[in-house]
Amino acid sequence: MVDLNVKINNLSLRNPVMTASGTFGYGLEFQDLVPLEEIGAIIVKGTTLEPREGNDYPRMAETAQGMLNCVGLQNKGVDYFCEHIYPKIKDIDTNFIVNVSGNSPETYARCAARIDALEAIPAIELNISCPNVKHGGMAFGVTCEGAASVVRAVRAVYHKTLIVKLSPNVTNIADIARACEAEGADSVSLINTLLGMAIDIEHRRPKLSIGTGGLSGPAVKPVAVRMVHEVHQAVHIPVIGLGGIMTAEDAIEFFMAGATAIEIGTANFIDPTVTMKVKSGIADWLDSHGCKSVNEIIGIV
């Protein structure tokens, strides 16, 4: 039997397949389709301190080999999660991770502190691609200073595994990763979506309500693999890879580039059972290539 166990700092995963935030709901929506306990970790939808309505419709558009979205972190807030969602997921035998968002270091920290109190949530993933309201809407994750300010504030109040999700819309993603590591991040996940735009040429207007949105899907995979490779060489903490993973072979690329685990996102919309197929495909590939553990191929490129 091939060993698929991996570790993200103190967080143990029975396999390296995770679900990307915003593509798998709270996990409960998929429980009739896949055995949730067989997924390495489920990252629930973005959660903020206060409820958010999100952006106006339309907020999703299909593109060649991908999709654009500008959902805008629609959610009912951290109190709703703690009171209504947490009781339903806390006894499911896998790792549930909360994706935390905010508009200032203080709101990130307050939201993270609420999650810290939940015994069955072993980790959070910080979405630092959110706009910094104090600096003209620039995303925290596009500067070392902005990224560091959020990680520093959250690390002061959060005591479990802290994953930071990095934006690809930067000049040097390795520098951002190093800044997060220096402030106490236990892991980084990348990439978040690439900023993109699509135009409805018949109506002569953008296809998304706010003009631009995040590009995900197979179109972004080569960029994601390159960035994972760069970050793996730059930091000493585990890297989680995501961006266009549709098959086990895609996941193997990310492992070889330096990812300890991977997240599946857009593919969940196409095939809700894709996590199981990728997990078994990874095991089959390792077995056919004489590998006893997935750890044997992490970062070999």
HUPE-V740228 format. One record per residue. N is the residue number from 1. PHI is phi in whole degrees, -180 to 180 (none if undefined). OMEGA is omega in whole degrees, -180 to 180 (none if undefined). NEAR is the number of other C-alpha atoms within 8 Angstrom. Layout:
{{N | PHI | OMEGA | NEAR} {N | PHI | OMEGA | NEAR}}
This chain:
{{1 | none | 178 | 4} {2 | -78 | 179 | 10} {3 | -87 | -180 | 7} {4 | -103 | -178 | 11} {5 | -68 | 175 | 11} {6 | -137 | 178 | 13} {7 | -128 | 172 | 9} {8 | -111 | -171 | 12} {9 | 57 | -180 | 10} {10 | -92 | -178 | 6} {11 | -91 | -180 | 9} {12 | -96 | 178 | 9} {13 | -115 | 180 | 12} {14 | -72 | 170 | 10} {15 | -157 | -171 | 10} {16 | -88 | -178 | 13} {17 | -95 | 179 | 14} {18 | -122 | 175 | 14} {19 | -104 | -178 | 14} {20 | -82 | 179 | 13} {21 | -56 | 177 | 12} {22 | 88 | -178 | 9} {23 | -119 | -174 | 11} {24 | -137 | -179 | 16} {25 | 55 | 174 | 10} {26 | -101 | -177 | 10} {27 | 88 | -178 | 10} {28 | -61 | -179 | 7} {29 | -65 | -176 | 8} {30 | -108 | -170 | 10} {31 | -68 | 175 | 9} {32 | -87 | -176 | 6} {33 | -110 | 180 | 7} {34 | -139 | 175 | 9} {35 | -75 | -173 | 8} {36 | -58 | -177 | 11} {37 | -70 | 178 | 8} {38 | -93 | 175 | 8} {39 | -91 | -177 | 15} {40 | -58 | 177 | 13} {41 | -161 | 177 | 12} {42 | -116 | 177 | 15} {43 | -96 | -174 | 15} {44 | -77 | -176 | 15} {45 | -58 | -178 | 13} {46 | -52 | -177 | 14} {47 | -123 | -179 | 14} {48 | -120 | -179 | 16} {49 | -61 | 179 | 13} {50 | -112 | 177 | 7} {51 | -61 | 178 | 10} {52 | -131 | 180 | 10} {53 | -83 | -176 | 8} {54 | 82 | -178 | 9} {55 | -86 | 177 | 11} {56 | -67 | 173 | 7} {57 | -82 | -2 | 6} {58 | -77 | -179 | 8} {59 | -133 | 171 | 14} {60 | -141 | 178 | 11} {61 | -148 | 178 | 11} {62 | -80 | 176 | 7} {63 | -131 | 177 | 8} {64 | -61 | 179 | 6} {65 | 58 | 178 | 7} {66 | 179 | 177 | 13} {67 | -150 | 175 | 14} {68 | -109 | 174 | 15} {69 | -143 | 173 | 11} {70 | -138 | -177 | 13} {71 | -56 | 175 | 9} {72 | 84 | 174 | 7} {73 | 59 | 176 | 10} {74 | -61 | 177 | 11} {75 | -165 | -175 | 12} {76 | -94 | 176 | 11} {77 | 92 | -173 | 12} {78 | -68 | 179 | 14} {79 | -66 | 177 | 8} {80 | -62 | 179 | 9} {81 | -59 | -177 | 11} {82 | -64 | -173 | 12} {83 | -88 | -171 | 8} {84 | -115 | -177 | 8} {85 | -92 | -177 | 10} {86 | -53 | 179 | 9} {87 | -60 | -178 | 9} {88 | -85 | -176 | 7} {89 | -111 | -169 | 9} {90 | -64 | -178 | 8} {91 | -103 | 176 | 7} {92 | -77 | -170 | 7} {93 | -82 | 169 | 6} {94 | -156 | -179 | 11} {95 | -89 | 172 | 10} {96 | -100 | -177 | 13} {97 | -120 | -179 | 13} {98 | -100 | 174 | 14} {99 | -83 | -174 | 14} {100 | -108 | 179 | 14} {101 | -128 | 179 | 13} {102 | -167 | 177 | 10} {103 | -121 | 174 | 10} {104 | -161 | 177 | 10} {105 | -55 | -178 | 11} {106 | -67 | -179 | 7} {107 | -71 | 173 | 11} {108 | -58 | -175 | 17} {109 | -65 | -180 | 13} {110 | -65 | 178 | 9} {111 | -66 | 180 | 12} {112 | -62 | 180 | 13} {113 | -64 | 177 | 11} {114 | -65 | 180 | 10} {115 | -71 | -179 | 12} {116 | -57 | -177 | 12} {117 | -79 | -178 | 6} {118 | -89 | -171 | 8} {119 | -59 | -173 | 6} {120 | -90 | 176 | 7} {121 | -105 | -172 | 13} {122 | -87 | -175 | 11} {123 | -161 | 170 | 12} {124 | -129 | 174 | 15} {125 | -120 | -180 | 13} {126 | -85 | 175 | 11} {127 | -92 | -178 | 12} {128 | -94 | 173 | 14} {129 | -87 | -180 | 12} {130 | -76 | 180 | 11} {131 | -73 | 177 | 9} {132 | -85 | -174 | 12} {133 | -65 | -179 | 9} {134 | -85 | -178 | 6} {135 | -129 | 171 | 6} {136 | 68 | 177 | 6} {137 | 87 | 177 | 8} {138 | -65 | -179 | 9} {139 | -64 | 178 | 11} {140 | -57 | -171 | 13} {141 | -78 | -178 | 13} {142 | -95 | 174 | 13} {143 | -131 | 178 | 9} {144 | -62 | -179 | 11} {145 | -65 | 180 | 7} {146 | -65 | 179 | 11} {147 | -62 | -179 | 15} {148 | -63 | -178 | 12} {149 | -64 | 180 | 9} {150 | -72 | -179 | 14} {151 | -62 | -180 | 13} {152 | -61 | -179 | 10} {153 | -66 | -178 | 12} {154 | -74 | -179 | 13} {155 | -60 | -179 | 12} {156 | -68 | -176 | 7} {157 | -121 | -176 | 10} {158 | -112 | -168 | 11} {159 | -116 | 179 | 7} {160 | -109 | -177 | 8} {161 | -67 | -176 | 13} {162 | -113 | 178 | 13} {163 | -105 | 179 | 13} {164 | -115 | -178 | 14} {165 | -91 | -171 | 14} {166 | -93 | 176 | 16} {167 | -86 | 177 | 15} {168 | -84 | -174 | 11} {169 | -86 | -175 | 7} {170 | -139 | 178 | 8} {171 | -78 | -178 | 4} {172 | -139 | -176 | 6} {173 | -70 | 179 | 13} {174 | -65 | 178 | 11} {175 | -63 | 179 | 9} {176 | -64 | 179 | 14} {177 | -61 | 179 | 13} {178 | -63 | 179 | 10} {179 | -65 | 178 | 12} {180 | -68 | 179 | 15} {181 | -61 | -178 | 12} {182 | -64 | -179 | 8} {183 | -95 | 172 | 10} {184 | 110 | 175 | 9} {185 | -63 | 178 | 14} {186 | -89 | -178 | 12} {187 | -165 | 171 | 15} {188 | -126 | 175 | 15} {189 | -118 | -177 | 12} {190 | -163 | 13 | 16} {191 | -112 | 165 | 14} {192 | -74 | -174 | 11} {193 | -71 | 174 | 10} {194 | -86 | 180 | 11} {195 | -69 | -177 | 9} {196 | -143 | -178 | 9} {197 | -152 | 174 | 11} {198 | -135 | -176 | 11} {199 | -120 | 173 | 8} {200 | -83 | -172 | 9} {201 | -73 | 178 | 6} {202 | -77 | 179 | 4} {203 | -100 | 174 | 5} {204 | 57 | 179 | 7} {205 | -154 | 178 | 7} {206 | -62 | 178 | 12} {207 | -76 | 178 | 12} {208 | -105 | -174 | 16} {209 | -61 | -179 | 12} {210 | -104 | 175 | 10} {211 | 94 | -178 | 9} {212 | -120 | 179 | 12} {213 | -162 | -177 | 13} {214 | -92 | 179 | 12} {215 | -89 | 177 | 13} {216 | -135 | 180 | 14} {217 | 103 | -175 | 15} {218 | -54 | -178 | 11} {219 | -59 | -175 | 10} {220 | -94 | -171 | 13} {221 | -59 | -180 | 12} {222 | -60 | 177 | 7} {223 | -67 | -179 | 7} {224 | -64 | 179 | 13} {225 | -62 | 179 | 13} {226 | -61 | -178 | 9} {227 | -69 | 175 | 13} {228 | -60 | 179 | 17} {229 | -61 | 180 | 12} {230 | -64 | -177 | 10} {231 | -70 | 177 | 12} {232 | -56 | 180 | 14} {233 | -78 | -173 | 7} {234 | -99 | -175 | 10} {235 | -125 | 180 | 10} {236 | -107 | 180 | 5} {237 | -96 | -179 | 10} {238 | -62 | 178 | 12} {239 | -111 | 175 | 15} {240 | -109 | -174 | 14} {241 | -104 | 175 | 17} {242 | -155 | -180 | 17} {243 | 133 | 175 | 18} {244 | 80 | -180 | 15} {245 | -78 | -179 | 15} {246 | -117 | -174 | 10} {247 | -137 | 176 | 10} {248 | -63 | 179 | 14} {249 | -63 | 175 | 8} {250 | -62 | 180 | 10} {251 | -62 | 179 | 12} {252 | -59 | 176 | 9} {253 | -57 | -179 | 9} {254 | -65 | 177 | 14} {255 | -60 | -179 | 15} {256 | -64 | 178 | 12} {257 | -76 | 177 | 15} {258 | 129 | 180 | 15} {259 | -80 | 175 | 17} {260 | -82 | 177 | 15} {261 | -144 | -180 | 12} {262 | -133 | 174 | 14} {263 | -118 | 177 | 13} {264 | -107 | -176 | 16} {265 | -118 | -175 | 17} {266 | -54 | -179 | 12} {267 | -58 | 178 | 13} {268 | -62 | 179 | 13} {269 | -73 | -178 | 8} {270 | -86 | -179 | 6} {271 | -141 | -177 | 7} {272 | -66 | 178 | 11} {273 | -103 | -173 | 9} {274 | -61 | -179 | 11} {275 | -60 | -180 | 13} {276 | -68 | 180 | 10} {277 | -67 | 179 | 10} {278 | -68 | 180 | 13} {279 | -60 | -179 | 12} {280 | -69 | 178 | 9} {281 | -67 | 176 | 11} {282 | -62 | 180 | 12} {283 | -61 | 180 | 10} {284 | -64 | -179 | 8} {285 | -65 | -180 | 9} {286 | -61 | -179 | 13} {287 | -63 | -178 | 11} {288 | -71 | 179 | 7} {289 | -107 | 174 | 6} {290 | 74 | -180 | 6} {291 | -98 | 179 | 10} {292 | -91 | -178 | 10} {293 | -147 | 177 | 10} {294 | -64 | -178 | 13} {295 | -63 | -180 | 8} {296 | -67 | -176 | 7} {297 | -108 | -178 | 8} {298 | -68 | 176 | 12} {299 | 73 | -177 | 11} {300 | -77 | 179 | 7} {301 | -85 | none | 5}}
